[in-house]
Amino acid sequence: MFTQLNPTIPLHVVGKGDGYAIGMIDYGQEHNLIWVTALDNSGEIWCAPNQTVRLGRNWTMGRAENPLITKDKQTEGEQAGREPCADCAPVQDVCN
């Protein structure tokens, strides 16, 4: 079952970055939920399995940033200065 989320939900996809969940796919009791997410940095749409999705911090709700998000953002920062791999280079050329 596909559910369109209105309003969208801000979240973090580990390994992909911050974005907004615009929908959710539930294939049933034997499967993980799938979060259809529009990523902030790239504009890509990814279907992220439930175990890779985390809510960010929310001061009003008293929720601190998830340590996994902090670690993922540090890794992103470290990799930002690196050259793209052979698979990503053609895509990056188109985007630049």
DOVOTOR-382403 format. One record per atom (N, C-alpha, C): x, y, z; residue number from 1; atom name; residue in three letters; chain. Coordinates in steps of 0.001 Angstrom, whole numbers. Atoms other than C-alpha are relative to their C-alpha. Example, Ala and Ser with C-alpha at 12.3 -4.5 7.8 and 13.67 -1.06 7.14 Angstrom:
# residues 2
ATOM;890;-1190;0;1;N;ALA;A $
ATOM;12300;-4500;7800;1;CA;ALA;A $
ATOM;900;1200;0;1;C;ALA;A $
ATOM;-820;-1190;-60;2;N;SER;A $
ATOM;13670;-1060;7140;2;CA;SER;A $
ATOM;-770;1090;730;2;C;SER;A $
END
This chain:
# residues 96
ATOM;840;-1159;0;1;N;MET;A $
ATOM;0;0;0;1;CA;MET;A $
ATOM;897;1238;0;1;C;MET;A $
ATOM;-728;-1261;62;2;N;PHE;A $
ATOM;1285;3472;-901;2;CA;PHE;A $
ATOM;-812;1070;726;2;C;PHE;A $
ATOM;646;-1102;-707;3;N;THR;A $
ATOM;513;6391;1404;3;CA;THR;A $
ATOM;748;1284;-307;3;C;THR;A $
ATOM;-602;-1309;226;4;N;GLN;A $
ATOM;1172;9959;299;4;CA;GLN;A $
ATOM;-14;752;1319;4;C;GLN;A $
ATOM;-98;-716;-1268;5;N;LEU;A $
ATOM;2382;12005;3252;5;CA;LEU;A $
ATOM;-291;1484;-205;5;C;LEU;A $
ATOM;372;-1400;87;6;N;ASN;A $
ATOM;760;15386;3691;6;CA;ASN;A $
ATOM;-367;490;1394;6;C;ASN;A $
ATOM;-1215;-608;527;7;N;PRO;A $
ATOM;2496;17190;5224;7;CA;PRO;A $
ATOM;1140;-1019;-105;7;C;PRO;A $
ATOM;-1188;841;106;8;N;THR;A $
ATOM;5862;15735;4292;8;CA;THR;A $
ATOM;710;-40;1360;8;C;THR;A $
ATOM;-704;164;-1270;9;N;ILE;A $
ATOM;8175;14556;7089;9;CA;ILE;A $
ATOM;1496;218;-229;9;C;ILE;A $
ATOM;-1445;-173;130;10;N;PRO;A $
ATOM;11722;15926;7426;10;CA;PRO;A $
ATOM;722;-1156;687;10;C;PRO;A $
ATOM;-742;1122;-563;11;N;LEU;A $
ATOM;14179;13090;7981;11;CA;LEU;A $
ATOM;1383;-72;-596;11;C;LEU;A $
ATOM;-1365;233;481;12;N;HIS;A $
ATOM;17696;11824;7365;12;CA;HIS;A $
ATOM;96;-1445;-467;12;C;HIS;A $
ATOM;-247;1341;510;13;N;VAL;A $
ATOM;18551;8836;5186;13;CA;VAL;A $
ATOM;1499;-246;134;13;C;VAL;A $
ATOM;-1410;298;-247;14;N;VAL;A $
ATOM;21826;7303;6373;14;CA;VAL;A $
ATOM;672;-346;-1329;14;C;VAL;A $
ATOM;-743;226;1236;15;N;GLY;A $
ATOM;24334;7411;3535;15;CA;GLY;A $
ATOM;-474;861;-1160;15;C;GLY;A $
ATOM;530;-840;1082;16;N;LYS;A $
ATOM;22209;9820;1454;16;CA;LYS;A $
ATOM;-160;1453;415;16;C;LYS;A $
ATOM;138;-1363;-484;17;N;GLY;A $
ATOM;21546;12903;3615;17;CA;GLY;A $
ATOM;-1410;352;428;17;C;GLY;A $
ATOM;1289;-499;-455;18;N;ASP;A $
ATOM;18647;15048;4735;18;CA;ASP;A $
ATOM;-985;108;-1160;18;C;ASP;A $
ATOM;1034;-131;1014;19;N;GLY;A $
ATOM;15363;15185;2895;19;CA;GLY;A $
ATOM;-1377;1;629;19;C;GLY;A $
ATOM;1389;38;-449;20;N;TYR;A $
ATOM;11611;15003;3132;20;CA;TYR;A $
ATOM;-668;-1255;-537;20;C;TYR;A $
ATOM;783;1162;422;21;N;ALA;A $
ATOM;9547;11839;3071;21;CA;ALA;A $
ATOM;-1288;523;-618;21;C;ALA;A $
ATOM;1211;-431;693;22;N;ILE;A $
ATOM;6797;12401;514;22;CA;ILE;A $
ATOM;-1027;-1125;-89;22;C;ILE;A $
ATOM;894;1150;30;23;N;GLY;A $
ATOM;5321;8923;722;23;CA;GLY;A $
ATOM;602;-1163;752;23;C;GLY;A $
ATOM;-443;1199;-687;24;N;MET;A $
ATOM;5558;5554;2392;24;CA;MET;A $
ATOM;-635;-1208;-678;24;C;MET;A $
ATOM;492;1237;603;25;N;ILE;A $
ATOM;5216;2066;920;25;CA;ILE;A $
ATOM;34;-1085;1062;25;C;ILE;A $
ATOM;105;1106;-957;26;N;ASP;A $
ATOM;4033;-791;3106;26;CA;ASP;A $
ATOM;-396;-1245;-775;26;C;ASP;A $
ATOM;259;1235;736;27;N;TYR;A $
ATOM;4332;-4197;1431;27;CA;TYR;A $
ATOM;-618;-1086;884;27;C;TYR;A $
ATOM;636;966;-882;28;N;GLY;A $
ATOM;2906;-5967;4473;28;CA;GLY;A $
ATOM;903;-441;1125;28;C;GLY;A $
ATOM;-654;388;-1241;29;N;GLN;A $
ATOM;3963;-7742;7615;29;CA;GLN;A $
ATOM;1359;-657;-154;29;C;GLN;A $
ATOM;-1291;678;192;30;N;GLU;A $
ATOM;6955;-9581;6126;30;CA;GLU;A $
ATOM;1067;921;-585;30;C;GLU;A $
ATOM;-926;-934;647;31;N;HIS;A $
ATOM;8658;-6434;4807;31;CA;HIS;A $
ATOM;202;1245;843;31;C;HIS;A $
ATOM;-244;-1303;-622;32;N;ASN;A $
ATOM;10236;-3210;6052;32;CA;ASN;A $
ATOM;-846;1060;-689;32;C;ASN;A $
ATOM;622;-1160;637;33;N;LEU;A $
ATOM;8467;70;5452;33;CA;LEU;A $
ATOM;1031;626;-931;33;C;LEU;A $
ATOM;-861;-689;948;34;N;ILE;A $
ATOM;9898;1969;2483;34;CA;ILE;A $
ATOM;-417;1468;-15;34;C;ILE;A $
ATOM;271;-1430;-49;35;N;TRP;A $
ATOM;10164;5767;2764;35;CA;TRP;A $
ATOM;416;644;-1314;35;C;TRP;A $
ATOM;-277;-689;1257;36;N;VAL;A $
ATOM;9904;7644;-545;36;CA;VAL;A $
ATOM;438;1416;386;36;C;VAL;A $
ATOM;-623;-1200;-552;37;N;THR;A $
ATOM;12233;10554;130;37;CA;THR;A $
ATOM;640;863;-1076;37;C;THR;A $
ATOM;-653;-987;869;38;N;ALA;A $
ATOM;13215;13695;-1792;38;CA;ALA;A $
ATOM;1170;577;786;38;C;ALA;A $
ATOM;-1207;-454;-700;39;N;LEU;A $
ATOM;16806;14544;-831;39;CA;LEU;A $
ATOM;258;1484;-243;39;C;LEU;A $
ATOM;-235;-1447;74;40;N;ASP;A $
ATOM;17720;18162;-99;40;CA;ASP;A $
ATOM;1161;360;-924;40;C;ASP;A $
ATOM;-1206;-415;726;41;N;ASN;A $
ATOM;21241;18296;-1564;41;CA;ASN;A $
ATOM;-36;-307;-1484;41;C;ASN;A $
ATOM;-72;417;1402;42;N;SER;A $
ATOM;20780;16419;-4823;42;CA;SER;A $
ATOM;-1334;107;-738;42;C;SER;A $
ATOM;1313;-14;646;43;N;GLY;A $
ATOM;17038;16606;-5464;43;CA;GLY;A $
ATOM;-449;-1383;-458;43;C;GLY;A $
ATOM;340;1370;387;44;N;GLU;A $
ATOM;17054;12850;-6021;44;CA;GLU;A $
ATOM;-1152;-511;848;44;C;GLU;A $
ATOM;1057;697;-724;45;N;ILE;A $
ATOM;14104;10709;-5003;45;CA;ILE;A $
ATOM;504;-1420;249;45;C;ILE;A $
ATOM;-451;1337;-367;46;N;TRP;A $
ATOM;15084;7540;-3124;46;CA;TRP;A $
ATOM;-1079;-713;793;46;C;TRP;A $
ATOM;862;854;-822;47;N;CYS;A $
ATOM;13064;4678;-1699;47;CA;CYS;A $
ATOM;902;-638;1042;47;C;CYS;A $
ATOM;-921;406;-1062;48;N;ALA;A $
ATOM;14804;4153;1612;48;CA;ALA;A $
ATOM;-661;-1002;935;48;C;ALA;A $
ATOM;560;961;-951;49;N;PRO;A $
ATOM;14232;1047;3748;49;CA;PRO;A $
ATOM;-11;566;1412;49;C;PRO;A $
ATOM;255;-535;-1336;50;N;ASN;A $
ATOM;13022;1722;7267;50;CA;ASN;A $
ATOM;1257;75;874;50;C;ASN;A $
ATOM;-1162;24;-896;51;N;GLN;A $
ATOM;16326;789;8967;51;CA;GLN;A $
ATOM;1029;1080;-330;51;C;GLN;A $
ATOM;-953;-1066;340;52;N;THR;A $
ATOM;18183;3629;7154;52;CA;THR;A $
ATOM;-574;1396;229;52;C;THR;A $
ATOM;684;-1280;-158;53;N;VAL;A $
ATOM;15720;6404;8050;53;CA;VAL;A $
ATOM;-25;407;1473;53;C;VAL;A $
ATOM;3;-525;-1364;54;N;ARG;A $
ATOM;16045;8599;11145;54;CA;ARG;A $
ATOM;-632;1389;8;54;C;ARG;A $
ATOM;493;-1354;-216;55;N;LEU;A $
ATOM;14129;11623;12402;55;CA;LEU;A $
ATOM;1137;839;548;55;C;LEU;A $
ATOM;-1017;-915;-495;56;N;GLY;A $
ATOM;16323;14633;13072;56;CA;GLY;A $
ATOM;-397;570;1345;56;C;GLY;A $
ATOM;280;-611;-1300;57;N;ARG;A $
ATOM;16458;16727;16172;57;CA;ARG;A $
ATOM;-1242;881;-90;57;C;ARG;A $
ATOM;1183;-847;-89;58;N;ASN;A $
ATOM;13375;18601;17295;58;CA;ASN;A $
ATOM;-1;622;1388;58;C;ASN;A $
ATOM;-119;-705;-1265;59;N;TRP;A $
ATOM;13868;21185;20003;59;CA;TRP;A $
ATOM;-1331;20;745;59;C;TRP;A $
ATOM;1319;-78;-624;60;N;THR;A $
ATOM;10126;21539;20662;60;CA;THR;A $
ATOM;-387;-1313;664;60;C;THR;A $
ATOM;349;1316;-532;61;N;MET;A $
ATOM;9725;17803;21227;61;CA;MET;A $
ATOM;1051;-526;977;61;C;MET;A $
ATOM;-1054;433;-913;62;N;GLY;A $
ATOM;12941;17577;23268;62;CA;GLY;A $
ATOM;846;-1145;-545;62;C;GLY;A $
ATOM;-761;1092;611;63;N;ARG;A $
ATOM;14572;15197;20782;63;CA;ARG;A $
ATOM;1335;526;-516;63;C;ARG;A $
ATOM;-1347;-364;456;64;N;ALA;A $
ATOM;18341;15529;20328;64;CA;ALA;A $
ATOM;282;-682;-1334;64;C;ALA;A $
ATOM;-360;635;1266;65;N;GLU;A $
ATOM;20048;14673;17073;65;CA;GLU;A $
ATOM;458;-1437;260;65;C;GLU;A $
ATOM;-365;1403;-98;66;N;ASN;A $
ATOM;20420;10934;16611;66;CA;ASN;A $
ATOM;1505;-134;-252;66;C;ASN;A $
ATOM;-1451;155;190;67;N;PRO;A $
ATOM;24110;9896;17004;67;CA;PRO;A $
ATOM;368;-562;-1375;67;C;PRO;A $
ATOM;-262;558;1327;68;N;LEU;A $
ATOM;23879;7954;13735;68;CA;LEU;A $
ATOM;-18;1102;-1062;68;C;LEU;A $
ATOM;48;-1131;930;69;N;ILE;A $
ATOM;22938;11183;11910;69;CA;ILE;A $
ATOM;1275;820;133;69;C;ILE;A $
ATOM;-1223;-769;-239;70;N;THR;A $
ATOM;25862;13045;13505;70;CA;THR;A $
ATOM;1190;-685;-664;70;C;THR;A $
ATOM;-1108;764;589;71;N;LYS;A $
ATOM;28281;10299;12444;71;CA;LYS;A $
ATOM;-71;37;-1525;71;C;LYS;A $
ATOM;180;-1;1444;72;N;ASP;A $
ATOM;26821;10189;8918;72;CA;ASP;A $
ATOM;375;1356;-599;72;C;ASP;A $
ATOM;-336;-1335;485;73;N;LYS;A $
ATOM;27167;13976;8508;73;CA;LYS;A $
ATOM;1504;243;57;73;C;LYS;A $
ATOM;-1457;-121;-76;74;N;GLN;A $
ATOM;30813;13803;9652;74;CA;GLN;A $
ATOM;645;-742;-1162;74;C;GLN;A $
ATOM;-516;789;1121;75;N;THR;A $
ATOM;31475;11100;7074;75;CA;THR;A $
ATOM;-220;743;-1315;75;C;THR;A $
ATOM;293;-795;1198;76;N;GLU;A $
ATOM;29777;13248;4390;76;CA;GLU;A $
ATOM;1015;1122;-155;76;C;GLU;A $
ATOM;-942;-1110;37;77;N;GLY;A $
ATOM;32030;16177;5294;77;CA;GLY;A $
ATOM;1395;-448;-375;77;C;GLY;A $
ATOM;-1326;541;310;78;N;GLU;A $
ATOM;35162;14044;5099;78;CA;GLU;A $
ATOM;107;-383;-1462;78;C;GLU;A $
ATOM;-5;460;1390;79;N;GLN;A $
ATOM;34175;12716;1667;79;CA;GLN;A $
ATOM;-249;1129;-988;79;C;GLN;A $
ATOM;356;-1102;895;80;N;ALA;A $
ATOM;33171;16112;263;80;CA;ALA;A $
ATOM;1180;454;-861;80;C;ALA;A $
ATOM;-1161;-452;751;81;N;GLY;A $
ATOM;36721;16933;-833;81;CA;GLY;A $
ATOM;588;-1047;-923;81;C;GLY;A $
ATOM;-553;1087;814;82;N;ARG;A $
ATOM;37353;13603;-2548;82;CA;ARG;A $
ATOM;-518;68;-1431;82;C;ARG;A $
ATOM;422;118;1388;83;N;GLU;A $
ATOM;37191;12980;-6277;83;CA;GLU;A $
ATOM;-1077;-1076;-108;83;C;GLU;A $
ATOM;1037;1025;153;84;N;PRO;A $
ATOM;34100;11043;-7444;84;CA;PRO;A $
ATOM;585;-1285;-575;84;C;PRO;A $
ATOM;-440;1284;550;85;N;CYS;A $
ATOM;34499;7357;-8230;85;CA;CYS;A $
ATOM;-346;-60;-1490;85;C;CYS;A $
ATOM;229;134;1442;86;N;ALA;A $
ATOM;34403;6137;-11848;86;CA;ALA;A $
ATOM;-1490;-85;-335;86;C;ALA;A $
ATOM;1438;114;264;87;N;ASP;A $
ATOM;30687;5332;-11567;87;CA;ASP;A $
ATOM;-707;1344;119;87;C;ASP;A $
ATOM;672;-1275;-259;88;N;CYS;A $
ATOM;29778;8809;-10279;88;CA;CYS;A $
ATOM;505;1136;-877;88;C;CYS;A $
ATOM;-597;-1096;756;89;N;ALA;A $
ATOM;32087;10932;-12427;89;CA;ALA;A $
ATOM;-871;473;-1167;89;C;ALA;A $
ATOM;840;-494;1111;90;N;PRO;A $
ATOM;29826;10999;-15551;90;CA;PRO;A $
ATOM;-1242;761;489;90;C;PRO;A $
ATOM;1176;-677;-538;91;N;VAL;A $
ATOM;26824;11982;-13434;91;CA;VAL;A $
ATOM;385;1355;531;91;C;VAL;A $
ATOM;-448;-1270;-567;92;N;GLN;A $
ATOM;28789;14691;-11657;92;CA;GLN;A $
ATOM;318;994;-1115;92;C;GLN;A $
ATOM;-289;-893;1126;93;N;ASP;A $
ATOM;29937;16111;-15019;93;CA;ASP;A $
ATOM;-1276;632;-527;93;C;ASP;A $
ATOM;1287;-511;482;94;N;VAL;A $
ATOM;26303;16492;-16073;94;CA;VAL;A $
ATOM;-553;1029;966;94;C;VAL;A $
ATOM;566;-873;-1027;95;N;CYS;A $
ATOM;25364;18157;-12777;95;CA;CYS;A $
ATOM;780;1299;169;95;C;CYS;A $
ATOM;-821;-1208;-224;96;N;ASN;A $
ATOM;28222;20694;-12773;96;CA;ASN;A $
ATOM;-114;976;-1117;96;C;ASN;A $
END
